[in-house]
Structure formats: C-alpha cells, structure tokens
Amino acid sequence: MIKRDLLNAVIDACFKGKIILLLGARQVGKTTLLKEVVKQFNEPSVWLNADESDVLEAFSNAGTSTQLLQLIGANNKLVIIDEAQQIPDIGKKLKLLYDNYPQIQIIATGSSSFELQNNMSEALTGRKKTFYLYPISYKETVGYSSILEAKRMLDTRLIYGLYPEVVNNPGNEKEILVEIANSYLYKDILQIEGIRKPAHIDNLLRALAFQVGSEVSYSELSRMVGNIDTATVEKYLDLLEKAFVIFKLSALSRNLRNEIKKGKKYYFYDNGIRNVLISNFSIPEMRMDKGALWENFLISERLKNNHYNKKYVNSYFWRTHDRAEIDYIEEEDGVLNAFEIKWKDKKVNFPNSFRDAYPDHTTTILNHSNFDSFVE
C-alpha cells in the first residue's frame, strides 16, 4: 500500500477533542486511509457506511443523543461514519454526539462538500478539524518507489492519472478510469434535486477538458453544452468543484487597467479523469495537448502538496487584454511567486508589465528538468 502523506496528520488529530472530517472524491482512498488509522488505536471501534440503506435509515430516524449512542454502540470509542453527506441533518446529529459523549472520537467522511460542509458549518463551529484527501500525489509515488521510478512512470501518470486503483493495477488503467467516470465521478451531484439531465454535466466536463489551461467563458460554455443558461453553467461548475472533480484559478488583478479582472481557468484534480472525458489515451509526445496535460498535472500536484504541507497560499493566473500572461502565481506572505510551465526546456521572458506592476515577486520556469521541487 502506498502510504498517504495525510495519514500521520489524521492519526495525530485523533482524541484531541475535535470531530474529524475527511473529504475527497469517491475512490481516492479515504476508506483505505482510515483503516490504517483504526489500526493505530487499541480502542473499540465501529464503521458505519451511509451508502448502506439500513445505516442511512437508522441515522435518519435517530433524533436524540440516546438514540444516536445506541446506534454507534455505547462501548465504541472510535466511530467512522462513511459518506456522511447522505445523512439528513448530519451536522446536528454529530453535534449531539460531540456535546454528550466527548470521549468518543468521530471521523466522518464525505465525497462531496456541498452537503457535508453546508450542514455542518454552523452546527460544528469550533468542534471539527477538516482534512482533504486527493488522488495519490507524485510525491507519494516517490516515497513508495524511488525518484528514478517515479520519473520513469511520469508519462503514464500524465495519461492515466493517480487514482489509487489505477496506480495499483498497471495494464488495466483505461477500464478502471472508465468505471470511475461512469459510476462514481459525480454520483453525489446527480442526487441533488434539480439535476435532471446528466448529459449536461457530461458535456460541460468535456468542454472543460478541451479548455484546460485556457480562460473560460460561462456564455461560451453555455453554447457548447446546449440548452442551458449561464446561471445553470455556474451552478454546475460550483457543484463539480464541491464534488472534487475540478478546481478553479481566478485572475490576479490589482494594479493594471488592462489586466483581466474576472477571468477564470478550470483544472482537473486528476489527469486520467480529464483524458477519459475526451477519450484520448495517446502518449504525450504524440498529442497536440501535451502542454495542457503538463500544466494540469503540475498545478494539481502543487495543490496537493500545499494542502498536505499546510502551506497557505492564494493561487492565481495572470493575463492582460493585450495577451501578456503568466500560467500560475502564488501569493505567500505578501510575495508573488510567478511560474511559467513549459513542456520543453526553453527560455521564457516574463512580461515587463507584470514585473513593473508587481516589483515584489519571484519568477520560475518549470519544465521536466526542475519540476520536482514544485510538487514535492
């Protein structure tokens, strides 16, 4: 098993007086990680999966702390509630358990934050600690094998991504990705009232997949998807973000009149999901979109790395109306760190307009020869 960077952090957070929330897309390894957590404690435990109809019904019908204690078992000190976003009023129910039975460590997982976070934000204020688990990171594969092996497998990761089942089943990557995309990718989204046409979600994701690394327009996406307005496009994009399928970069705009002020780019948490949506598993060197593949990979890996290392930054891209641009910018402690991402090792001149407008900055060109420090 590939050891996840988040494992020790979750273990250290246990029995410290907080409910633990572990959020992440389906199939990224939340259950596997928590099985390792349970092994670390010599405490009676119970595992309840809200995807099971009887578990969901029991939680739905339990309205008092006494009923909830009967459900989880009075002797259990470690309680795992899997896919907790399925349970009505889950925030209130966890608050009852927390307030009445502080000796019990509760860990709740969720594959979508739109229900879990919304239902818990007020009820569990000051009572929870939240972690996010993503597909396996490049850094985790280095720890599992070696830097040499990780680099040898880089093209494979760019094509098939890093979902645990994909990584652990070489030779069957395509079939596994198709199954994840068809059965799990937005299962939770389709359960929300108002989502009547899953084909619109498919078409929207496919349109985004073809525009990775490019600024997107809601009105253009609306036309590409067909028969939905821009407000619905924005709603679906928000849900896809909260289901951990995609994430957004906004445009940095502070000093120049001709900076793009409301621009946005969307990236996928996993390259394999992006490629299965466009049905393209060709090797990178044979592809017209290899630059987009590389950019999506590096920026998503940076996101994982920042989260696991508790590095709190603001992330942007930068572009002006006269098409000067920078792929990726991080703001940390008031300093802007600008990155240009290139498939090949080549010289890049950062725009003078950016240098003049933001004198307190650093610049880095990322390519195959130096990307390691960016993602580890």
Backbone torsions as a table, in degrees:
resi	resn	phi	psi	omega
1	MET	NA	135.6	175.8
2	ILE	-75.2	122.0	179.4
3	LYS	-70.7	129.4	-178.9
4	ARG	-87.5	140.9	-179.5
5	ASP	-61.1	-26.0	-176.8
6	LEU	-79.1	-14.6	-170.9
7	LEU	-56.6	-53.2	-176.1
8	ASN	-64.4	-34.5	179.4
9	ALA	-64.8	-40.9	178.8
10	VAL	-68.3	-42.0	177.8
11	ILE	-59.8	-45.2	-178.5
12	ASP	-64.8	-26.2	-177.8
13	ALA	-82.1	-14.8	-176.8
14	CYS	-69.9	143.6	177.8
15	PHE	57.0	38.7	175.8
16	LYS	-117.0	19.5	174.9
17	GLY	83.8	22.0	178.7
18	LYS	-134.1	143.1	165.6
19	ILE	-71.6	135.5	179.8
20	ILE	-100.8	127.5	172.7
21	LEU	-106.8	126.3	176.8
22	LEU	-116.0	109.7	-174.7
23	LEU	-112.0	147.1	177.8
24	GLY	168.5	161.5	-179.0
25	ALA	-60.5	157.6	173.2
26	ARG	-60.7	144.1	175.4
27	GLN	76.2	11.4	177.8
28	VAL	-88.9	-5.5	174.4
29	GLY	110.1	19.4	-179.7
30	LYS	-61.7	-45.4	-178.9
31	THR	-63.5	-45.0	179.9
32	THR	-60.6	-43.8	179.8
33	LEU	-62.2	-44.1	-177.1
34	LEU	-70.5	-28.1	172.8
35	LYS	-62.1	-36.3	175.9
36	GLU	-69.4	-36.5	177.1
37	VAL	-62.0	-46.9	-178.3
38	VAL	-59.2	-37.2	-179.6
39	LYS	-62.2	-23.5	-174.9
40	GLN	-80.1	-11.8	-174.7
41	PHE	-121.7	132.1	177.9
42	ASN	-89.9	62.0	-176.8
43	GLU	-128.7	145.5	173.2
44	PRO	-59.7	135.9	-175.3
45	SER	-138.6	160.9	175.8
46	VAL	-140.5	145.1	-178.9
47	TRP	-120.8	120.0	-178.2
48	LEU	-122.3	123.1	-177.3
49	ASN	-106.7	113.4	-176.4
50	ALA	-72.7	-5.8	170.0
51	ASP	-72.1	-19.2	176.7
52	GLU	-79.7	129.3	-172.9
53	SER	-61.5	-37.3	-178.6
54	ASP	-71.5	-35.6	176.5
55	VAL	-65.7	-45.3	179.5
56	LEU	-60.7	-43.9	179.8
57	GLU	-64.0	-42.0	-179.1
58	ALA	-63.0	-44.1	178.0
59	PHE	-65.7	-39.5	-178.7
60	SER	-62.8	-33.7	-176.5
61	ASN	-88.6	-11.9	-178.9
62	ALA	-86.9	112.3	-175.7
63	GLY	-112.3	-9.1	-179.1
64	THR	-120.9	163.1	179.0
65	SER	-63.2	-34.8	178.9
66	THR	-65.7	-43.7	177.8
67	GLN	-64.1	-39.2	178.9
68	LEU	-66.5	-38.7	177.9
69	LEU	-65.0	-38.9	176.2
70	GLN	-62.6	-35.4	-178.7
71	LEU	-69.3	-43.8	-177.0
72	ILE	-86.7	-15.4	179.9
73	GLY	93.6	122.0	-173.4
74	ALA	-64.6	-25.0	-176.2
75	ASN	-90.8	-10.1	-176.6
76	ASN	-80.2	132.1	-179.2
77	LYS	-105.1	-14.5	177.6
78	LEU	-127.5	115.8	-173.8
79	VAL	-119.7	120.3	176.6
80	ILE	-104.0	124.5	175.5
81	ILE	-115.8	103.7	-174.6
82	ASP	-85.7	141.4	-179.4
83	GLU	51.8	50.9	-173.9
84	ALA	-67.0	-16.9	-179.7
85	GLN	-64.0	-15.0	179.6
86	GLN	-73.5	-21.1	-169.7
87	ILE	-87.3	124.6	177.6
88	PRO	-61.0	139.2	177.9
89	ASP	54.1	38.3	-176.5
90	ILE	-61.7	-34.4	179.6
91	GLY	-60.6	-46.5	179.6
92	LYS	-64.4	-38.8	-178.8
93	LYS	-67.5	-41.0	177.9
94	LEU	-68.0	-35.4	177.2
95	LYS	-62.5	-41.6	177.4
96	LEU	-60.3	-44.9	178.4
97	LEU	-63.8	-44.9	-177.9
98	TYR	-62.4	-46.0	-175.0
99	ASP	-72.1	-31.5	-174.9
100	ASN	-97.0	-23.0	-176.7
101	TYR	-135.0	68.1	-174.6
102	PRO	-64.7	-15.4	-179.9
103	GLN	-76.0	-12.4	-177.9
104	ILE	-91.9	129.2	173.7
105	GLN	-90.8	118.1	179.2
106	ILE	-104.5	131.3	172.1
107	ILE	-122.3	118.8	179.3
108	ALA	-112.1	132.9	177.5
109	THR	-109.5	155.8	177.5
110	GLY	-151.7	141.1	178.6
111	SER	-100.1	6.5	174.0
112	SER	-150.7	135.3	-178.0
113	SER	-91.6	-11.3	-176.6
114	PHE	-66.9	-33.8	177.0
115	GLU	-90.2	-49.1	-173.3
116	LEU	-62.8	-49.1	-178.6
117	GLN	-68.1	-43.0	-179.1
118	ASN	-61.1	-41.3	-177.5
119	ASN	-77.0	-18.2	-173.9
120	MET	-107.3	-20.2	-168.6
121	SER	-55.2	-45.4	-179.2
122	GLU	-82.7	-44.0	-175.2
123	ALA	-64.3	-33.0	-174.0
124	LEU	-109.6	22.3	177.9
125	THR	-55.9	123.8	-179.7
126	GLY	78.1	1.4	-175.6
127	ARG	-114.3	-0.3	-172.6
128	LYS	-132.7	157.7	171.6
129	LYS	-130.1	127.2	-171.5
130	THR	-109.0	134.5	173.9
131	PHE	-123.6	150.9	175.8
132	TYR	-118.9	131.3	176.5
133	LEU	-112.1	131.0	-178.5
134	TYR	-112.5	172.1	170.2
135	PRO	-51.6	159.7	-178.2
136	ILE	-50.4	140.0	-179.8
137	SER	-92.7	158.6	174.2
138	TYR	-57.3	-41.5	179.2
139	LYS	-59.7	-39.8	179.2
140	GLU	-66.4	-34.1	177.4
141	THR	-69.7	-33.3	175.3
142	VAL	-63.2	-44.2	178.8
143	GLY	-64.7	-31.6	-178.9
144	TYR	-76.9	-37.0	-176.9
145	SER	-117.0	-93.7	178.0
146	SER	-167.6	165.4	178.5
147	ILE	-63.7	-36.5	179.8
148	LEU	-64.9	-45.8	-179.4
149	GLU	-67.2	-39.2	179.0
150	ALA	-61.4	-39.9	178.9
151	LYS	-71.2	-35.1	176.1
152	ARG	-62.1	-32.5	-177.6
153	MET	-91.3	4.9	-172.7
154	LEU	-59.7	-45.7	179.2
155	ASP	-60.3	-38.4	177.4
156	THR	-62.8	-40.7	179.4
157	ARG	-67.7	-36.1	178.3
158	LEU	-64.4	-32.9	-177.8
159	ILE	-86.0	-49.2	-170.3
160	TYR	-104.7	-7.2	176.8
161	GLY	76.2	-162.2	-168.5
162	LEU	-136.2	29.5	169.7
163	TYR	-62.7	140.2	-175.0
164	PRO	-52.6	-45.0	-178.2
165	GLU	-66.4	-31.9	176.8
166	VAL	-66.9	-47.4	-179.2
167	VAL	-62.7	-38.2	-174.1
168	ASN	-85.3	-1.0	-179.1
169	ASN	-132.7	66.3	179.2
170	PRO	-59.9	136.5	-177.3
171	GLY	100.1	-20.5	-179.7
172	ASN	-117.6	19.8	-172.8
173	GLU	-59.4	-45.3	-174.5
174	LYS	-62.6	-46.5	-178.7
175	GLU	-62.6	-39.9	-178.8
176	ILE	-67.1	-42.6	179.4
177	LEU	-62.9	-40.8	178.2
178	VAL	-61.5	-41.5	179.5
179	GLU	-65.4	-43.8	178.2
180	ILE	-60.9	-46.5	-178.2
181	ALA	-63.9	-39.9	-176.0
182	ASN	-79.5	-32.1	-170.2
183	SER	-107.7	-26.3	-170.3
184	TYR	-124.3	-25.0	-163.9
185	LEU	-56.0	-47.8	178.2
186	TYR	-132.8	38.8	176.8
187	LYS	-55.0	-42.9	-176.8
188	ASP	-70.6	-34.6	-179.3
189	ILE	-63.0	-42.3	-175.8
190	LEU	-69.8	-12.0	177.8
191	GLN	-86.4	-9.0	-179.3
192	ILE	-77.6	137.7	178.5
193	GLU	-61.0	134.4	178.6
194	GLY	106.1	-16.7	177.3
195	ILE	-90.4	97.1	-173.3
196	ARG	-101.0	-24.4	-174.3
197	LYS	-126.2	91.6	-179.8
198	PRO	-59.3	-22.3	177.6
199	ALA	-60.6	-31.4	178.1
200	HIS	-65.5	-38.8	177.1
201	ILE	-64.2	-45.1	176.8
202	ASP	-56.5	-49.9	-177.0
203	ASN	-65.1	-37.2	179.8
204	LEU	-66.7	-45.1	178.7
205	LEU	-64.0	-38.6	178.9
206	ARG	-64.3	-41.1	177.7
207	ALA	-63.0	-41.0	177.5
208	LEU	-65.7	-38.0	-178.9
209	ALA	-60.6	-35.3	179.6
210	PHE	-79.0	-11.4	-176.4
211	GLN	-115.1	17.7	178.1
212	VAL	-56.3	131.9	-179.9
213	GLY	86.2	-6.0	179.9
214	SER	-112.0	149.5	175.6
215	GLU	-66.6	138.0	-177.5
216	VAL	-111.4	154.0	177.6
217	SER	-119.1	129.2	178.9
218	TYR	-61.5	-39.2	-179.8
219	SER	-67.4	-38.7	177.3
220	GLU	-66.2	-42.0	176.9
221	LEU	-61.3	-38.8	178.5
222	SER	-59.1	-43.4	179.1
223	ARG	-67.9	-37.6	-178.4
224	MET	-68.9	-38.7	-179.0
225	VAL	-74.9	-41.9	177.0
226	GLY	89.8	129.3	171.3
227	ASN	66.3	22.3	170.2
228	ILE	-134.6	148.3	-177.7
229	ASP	-87.7	173.3	-175.6
230	THR	-66.7	-31.6	178.0
231	ALA	-64.1	-38.8	178.1
232	THR	-69.3	-38.7	175.5
233	VAL	-57.5	-47.5	-180.0
234	GLU	-62.0	-40.2	179.0
235	LYS	-62.5	-46.5	-179.4
236	TYR	-64.9	-39.3	178.3
237	LEU	-63.3	-40.9	178.3
238	ASP	-62.3	-42.9	179.0
239	LEU	-65.7	-39.4	179.0
240	LEU	-66.2	-33.5	173.8
241	GLU	-66.1	-44.2	-177.1
242	LYS	-72.7	-15.4	174.2
243	ALA	-94.6	7.5	174.3
244	PHE	63.9	34.8	174.6
245	VAL	-93.9	-43.8	-178.1
246	ILE	-131.5	164.7	170.6
247	PHE	-141.1	161.2	-169.9
248	LYS	-116.3	141.9	165.6
249	LEU	-110.8	132.0	175.8
250	SER	-97.8	161.9	-179.4
251	ALA	-79.5	137.8	171.9
252	LEU	-79.3	126.0	-178.5
253	SER	-150.4	110.4	-178.7
254	ARG	-141.2	-39.6	-165.7
255	ASN	-113.9	-26.3	-172.9
256	LEU	-107.9	140.7	179.3
257	ARG	-64.5	-35.0	-174.0
258	ASN	-94.4	14.1	173.4
259	GLU	-70.5	142.8	170.6
260	ILE	-65.6	123.0	-171.4
261	LYS	-98.2	-31.1	-175.5
262	LYS	-121.8	24.4	-178.9
263	GLY	-72.1	158.6	176.9
264	LYS	-151.1	145.5	173.1
265	LYS	-124.4	149.0	178.2
266	TYR	-120.1	138.2	177.9
267	TYR	-126.0	159.7	177.6
268	PHE	-97.4	142.3	176.1
269	TYR	-64.4	-20.2	-176.5
270	ASP	-142.5	128.4	179.6
271	ASN	-61.7	-36.2	-178.1
272	GLY	-62.3	-41.1	177.2
273	ILE	-63.1	-41.6	177.9
274	ARG	-60.4	-42.7	-176.7
275	ASN	-73.1	-33.8	179.1
276	VAL	-68.9	-30.0	178.9
277	LEU	-66.9	-31.8	179.5
278	ILE	-103.9	5.4	176.6
279	SER	53.8	47.8	179.9
280	ASN	-132.4	110.1	178.5
281	PHE	-119.5	25.3	177.1
282	SER	-67.6	155.3	179.6
283	ILE	-67.3	152.0	-173.7
284	PRO	-55.5	-42.9	-175.3
285	GLU	-63.8	-19.4	-179.2
286	MET	-93.8	4.1	-170.3
287	ARG	-110.9	145.6	174.1
288	MET	-75.1	-21.9	-175.2
289	ASP	-102.3	21.9	-176.9
290	LYS	-61.9	-32.7	176.1
291	GLY	-63.2	-40.9	177.7
292	ALA	-67.2	-39.8	176.1
293	LEU	-57.7	-47.6	-177.5
294	TRP	-64.9	-42.7	179.6
295	GLU	-64.9	-45.1	178.9
296	ASN	-61.2	-43.0	-179.3
297	PHE	-61.8	-50.8	-175.3
298	LEU	-66.5	-41.8	-177.9
299	ILE	-70.6	-38.7	177.0
300	SER	-67.4	-37.3	177.0
301	GLU	-66.9	-36.4	177.0
302	ARG	-63.7	-40.9	177.7
303	LEU	-59.0	-47.4	178.3
304	LYS	-58.6	-48.5	-176.3
305	ASN	-61.4	-43.4	179.3
306	ASN	-62.4	-42.6	-178.7
307	HIS	-66.5	-48.9	-177.0
308	TYR	-65.1	-28.2	179.5
309	ASN	-96.4	8.7	178.4
310	LYS	54.1	42.6	177.3
311	LYS	-97.3	110.6	-172.5
312	TYR	-96.3	109.4	-178.0
313	VAL	-134.0	159.8	168.1
314	ASN	-98.8	134.2	-175.5
315	SER	-116.3	138.5	-176.4
316	TYR	-145.8	171.4	156.1
317	PHE	-118.2	171.2	-178.2
318	TRP	-138.7	136.7	-179.9
319	ARG	-157.3	146.6	175.3
320	THR	-112.4	167.5	-179.5
321	HIS	-67.2	-21.3	175.6
322	ASP	-93.6	18.1	168.4
323	ARG	74.9	16.6	165.0
324	ALA	-71.8	137.2	-175.1
325	GLU	-154.2	158.9	174.4
326	ILE	-135.0	134.1	-172.3
327	ASP	-63.8	-45.6	-170.1
328	TYR	-151.4	134.8	179.5
329	ILE	-134.2	135.8	171.8
330	GLU	-115.8	138.6	174.4
331	GLU	-110.3	119.6	-179.2
332	GLU	-135.9	121.3	179.6
333	ASP	53.1	40.8	175.5
334	GLY	82.6	-4.0	179.8
335	VAL	-103.1	135.3	176.5
336	LEU	-95.5	124.4	176.5
337	ASN	-108.5	112.2	-173.7
338	ALA	-101.1	136.3	-177.0
339	PHE	-129.3	131.9	168.3
340	GLU	-106.7	130.7	-174.7
341	ILE	-107.3	120.0	-176.6
342	LYS	-128.1	139.9	177.5
343	TRP	-68.2	-41.2	179.6
344	LYS	-107.1	158.4	177.3
345	ASP	-77.1	105.7	-177.6
346	LYS	-146.5	155.3	-179.3
347	LYS	-74.0	139.1	179.0
348	VAL	-132.4	133.2	174.1
349	ASN	-100.1	118.1	177.4
350	PHE	-71.6	142.1	-174.0
351	PRO	-57.3	133.5	177.2
352	ASN	-61.1	-32.9	180.0
353	SER	-62.8	-35.9	176.6
354	PHE	-70.6	-46.1	-179.2
355	ARG	-58.1	-41.9	-178.4
356	ASP	-71.3	-39.5	-176.4
357	ALA	-75.1	-29.6	-176.7
358	TYR	-129.3	76.6	-175.2
359	PRO	-65.9	-25.8	-179.8
360	ASP	-90.3	81.6	-175.7
361	HIS	-151.6	164.6	169.4
362	THR	-122.7	158.5	178.0
363	THR	-131.4	140.7	179.4
364	THR	-142.2	135.7	172.6
365	ILE	-100.0	123.5	-178.3
366	LEU	-103.2	133.1	175.0
367	ASN	-150.5	-169.6	-175.3
368	HIS	-65.4	-21.2	-175.4
369	SER	-86.1	-16.4	-174.6
370	ASN	-138.4	14.5	-174.7
371	PHE	-71.7	-18.5	-173.0
372	ASP	-54.5	-47.1	-177.0
373	SER	-66.7	-22.3	179.6
374	PHE	-75.4	-30.0	-172.6
375	VAL	-113.6	0.6	179.3
376	GLU	-114.5	NA	NA
